[in-house]
Each structure stands twice: as C-alpha cells, then as structure tokens.
Amino acid sequence: MTTRQRQLARPWGSVCCLLAALCLSPIAALAETFGGAIEDGKAYGAAVNSDMPNASTLPPESVPGYQTSAPPEADYYGNPSAIGDAANQAAAENPAAQAVTEGFVSRPMFTIDQSTDPMFQRMGQVEANAASIAGAMQGEYSSCQPVVLETPYPPTREACYENRLTENQTCSRKLVVACDPETDGCDAGGIVPGSWAGDMKVALMPGSNGDFILQFGTIADNYWGGYGAVYDRTLNFEITDANLINKFILTRAAFDDWLLIKINDTTVYVGPYGGDRLEVVTSEGGWFQIKQVRYCATCYGSPELGTSWNFALNVDLKPFLREGPNTIFMRTVVAGGGEGAIQITTRQKCPRNCHDTWDDSQCSTLQARSQ
C-alpha cells in the first residue's frame, strides 16, 4: 500500500468509527438544534482535513492530467493578439471550427414578423385569456387559480453577441439586351429624305404594303423632239446604310424610242431590245447622212421605232448600291417625238428598339445576406 493510500485510509477509519457510535447511540448523537448540527459538521470536517496532505507540498506529477510546467499557452502572456492569430490558424485546419464558420456564412436568415407570426399571435391570445385557459386544464392543474400580482416582476434584459468571420465573395452582373422583332416597310426605302436631285422630275411616293416608289422623269407622251436626238438625265441621292435596304428594283420603264439605264456607272437596262450600250452613229450616204442606233457591238436599229414603250420590269439594283452618294443615269434616244421615265420600287428595314436590363440573379443571394 502506498503512502497516499495510507493517508486516505485514516479519515475512512474515522468515519466508520463515527457511524458505529451513531448506530449504538442514535439518540445521544443527534444534535438538539439546527445550529448544533452545523457545529457538529464543522468539527467533523476539521478532524478530517487535519489528516489530509498539504497540496502545496505535493509534487506536480501527482495532479491528474498534469503534463508540463511550461505549456505553450504561456507564450501568449503579455501578447493577447497572438492568441487570436493562433486561434484563427488552428480554426482553419480544425473540422469542427470550419463547420461553425460555414454555418455562420451559409445558414438561412429568417425575419420574424411579430404582427403576423403564429407564435406571437398565439402568445397574445394566451395572455389575453389566461383565466379561461387555466380553467380548461385538467389533472394536477385543474385546481390552479389565477393570482393578481400587485407588484409585477421587474423586467430583465439579456443580450448576446455573435461574431461572424469576414470573407470576400464576388458575383457577376450580366447586361441583357433585347430588341424588338425585325420589321420593314416603315420609312423612305433607305434613301436619305431630301437628298435626291435630278435634272428631271423626281418623286418619292408610298407604294403598296410598305413599299416606296422612286420615279425619275414624267410619264407622258412626246415632250421631246428630234431625229436621233439624245437626252441624257442624271439622278443623285444618298443612302445611309445599304445593308438596311431589302428592296431596290427597277419595276417600270416608259419611253419612246430607246432607253438606257446605269446605276453607279454599271449598265442595268437597255430597251427595248436589250444590249450593252446605247449610242447614235452617223454615216455618210452621198448628199445626206444616215443615223442609226447601236445597242451592242454589232446591233443597229433605226432611231424611229414608232412605239411608246411601257414595260413592267424586275431588275434588281440593290447589288449596285453603295454607302453615301449614288447616281442613276438615264439616256433616251428620240425620233420625231418621244419621252423617257422610270420607276424604282424600294423598301427598307425599320429601326429596331432595343432595351437593356441587368441580370442580378448571381448576386441576389449575397445582397440578401448583406442586409
């Protein structure tokens, strides 16, 4: 048996002797008063403590759980901020600390409205009808009676503090642009209003189904004269965006006797027989001159055809348009009497209205948590 065990055995022996004495003389051992019992207890405790060893003289190794006289926490004495840094470092590697931190960041947030929440509504009902609710109880509470407190309990106030670890989180906002459906036929066919200028009558007028008609020349009869006479006319206009024009078609030619049309120096029509040019050539015939119309390298005809032509055409001029200034050239060859005019059907895409909105779906969760 060790010394410590022998020392602890003495008070147990004393207790056993005391219990035996109490059993033999129960009436004599009982204190007569409450104060006497207190004094008896003090005397017994003093007797037991006198046999206990002095803790200040015991070796540290005898204390349960003792490890060292120089724990690492002693380094934090006088440097309180260092213990906080060490705690944060340890928390980053400790699963339990990480679980607590993630709970602070990701746990759902709730707002309780005391005016509508069932818990608070029921509490108010119970408070307002305490007597009836207490009377409705059965069993051991059936005899309860309401008591009116003349002096109410003083109110108490309790506070708690919650610390959240700060962290930087980012989100992206997207700019979403939506445009109205594409339509056409709502303006002047892509030609800049007021930009046309010609040495004959020029008119831009609405057509059907959103088309516009650009007319160059007067549709009439025999307002020019001569034999083999050449009348050259030019129409200038401007286009802001040729890509918006989806129709620019030569749809009508009314002339007498011959007609040639160019757009930006490209020949697009020769009538009435086709060809690639239109010019009047003169040859000597003895004492007089002979005039002929040449409309291809080997194609000739008389200046006078005796007909006022009025053709419905479908010649696509859009491939020959360009941004900015454009020129339409018209040549008419007349014999006796004649005229010349054309019509172009145009159509342009309408401007589209676009609206932009910010998509905050990626940031809404973070914004709600920051409130």
Protein Blocks (a to p, Z undefined) as FASTA:
>chain_A
ZZklmmmmmmmmmmmmmmmmmmmmmmlmpcfbfklmmmmmmmmmmmmmmmpccfklpcfk
lpghiabfcdfklmmgoplmlmmmmmmmmmmmmmklmmmmmmmmmpccddddfklgmklm
mmmmmmmmmmmmmmmpghjllmpccdddfbacdddddddddddddddddddddddddddd
ddehiagnhpaghkaccfbdcdddddeehiacddedjddehkbgcehiacddddddddfb
lmlpcbdcdfbdcddfbdcddeehiafbdcfkbpjbdcdddddehjaccddddfbfkbcc
dfbloiacdddddddfklmgcehjdddddddddehiacddddddddddddddddddddfk
lmmmmmmmmZZ
